[in-house]
Amino acid sequence: MKKHLLEYLELWLSVAGLAVILLVPALLSGVGAWWKVAACTAVAVGLLHGVIFWVVRARQRQVRRSTLAAARAMLADGIHRQVAALLTMDATADPEQKRRLDGVFDSMILLDRLLDSLSDEHLHAWKEGEHAAVEMARPRTPSRGAPDLHISRPSQN
């Protein structure tokens, strides 16, 4: 029931608000003109709806941010573990394997950059089709060493 209520929260609140707007003037019919009581009730219900929707959306944003941060940390940890494994392979690799490993390092550096820039706003822009807003450039030079990144390639021996 709770999931159903939260899934259709806007509809349930609108129905409840409409019921309150119609019932309060009927209950307070002796206080004054029906339309004045209904108008004041509608303003109060509208303000209450606004506050409730703002609180719900703020909570949703907080949950999205924390979920995104946890996913970013998990993915970064996985990438860094793979880099550590590749670094051990790089020491014993022949020239052809080193060339292939350079491509893998380039891809991992790109992934690391993407993870660093990942945010709720970037995801929203990506979903809206603005892929260019979140597109990251590939590393420009295939030379080893990238001091500005968390991941760096091993030095050339």
Secondary structure as UniProt FT lines:
FT   HELIX           2..7
FT   HELIX           9..27
FT   TURN            28..31
FT   HELIX           34..91
FT   HELIX           95..117
FT   HELIX           120..127
FT   TURN            128..129
FT   HELIX           131..134
FT   TURN            147..148
//
